[in-house]
Amino acid sequence: MVKEVENMSRLRRTMLFIPGNNPGMMQDAHIYGSDSLMFDLEDSVSLKEKDAARHLVYQVLKTIDYNSTERVVRINPLNTPYGRKDVEAMIRAGAQVLRMPKTECARDVEELAAEMTRVELAIGLTPGTTGIIAAIEGAQGVINAYSIACASERLLAIAFGAEDYCANMKTSRSKDGAELLYARQCIVVAARAAGIDAVDTVFSDVNDTDGLIAETQLIKQLGFDGKSVINPRQIRPVHKVFTPTPKEIEKAQRIIAALREAEAKGSGVVSLDGKMIDRPIVLRAERTIEMAKASHVYLTEDDLQ
């Protein structure tokens, strides 16, 4: 439960992809309002640009203030000539999270965590300072989702990469996403069991807002915390889906009020409308309030304190 409580302070409704070789997009990336920025050193960067992109992202992270926006870097796999260089440079630059692509087993996470510890110790950081998001992008990763999610205390979330997954499964993406349902369910169940976040795959058609909203509604219903996005125009529709309704917020406020009343009385029993309120219900209510605060909607003055 510890990870679940800690993760509540960080929303990951949207994670905006930023190619590591695009300085123009990096400069003002945080103004679009995504919860996380993900600087990509992997698929969006050609082999001949890998070193230049790494240097560019390093300089950007060292010099630009992104305020409270989470700074994530998708590195290259450790078994490439670029992965360990990425780890070294990005931790030294102050990246908060490294996103690990093509994660297939717990050992992949353990190897990355060990490399991160080596770098952190070398520069005087407490081991564990930098988090990991493990991206699952193939059948083997889906099968091993739970062991991946439990592989390291650094794990903040597991993410889904549908394009590589479909290629691995010898299929293609459809509008209804039937081919992704099993993988999504495995990933979100594994994340919940491990007490970490689950981040869904990108929706590649930036002109199909209705399709984006429909897919976001589906993954929210499945239990995902958010979605990777590839265009700033996708941020607001995704946030809107994850914004609690007035009814949801009112219920959450009543649950929190009942909890405070019980605590004030020194009672370990919380009830509302004659029904017992257990820990999972309180956690969901707190999460709803956090979502409402992030969205700046339907809040009383007490909630904003």
Secondary structure, DSSP 8 states (H G I E B T S, - for coil): -HHHHHHTTS--SEEEEEETT-HHHHHTGGGG--SEEEEESSTTS-GGGHHHHHHHHHHHHHH---TTSEEEEE---TTSSSHHHHHHHHHHHT-SEEEESS--SHHHHHHHHHHHHHHHHHTT--TT-SEEEEEE-SHHHHHTHHHHHTS-TTEEEEEE-HHHHHHHTT----SS-GGGHHHHHHHHHHHHHHT-EEEE-----TT-HHHHHHHHHHHHHHT--EEEESSGGGHHHHHHHHS--HHHHHHHHHHHHHHHHHHHTT-S--EETTEE--HHHHHHHHHHHHHHHHHT-S--TTTT-
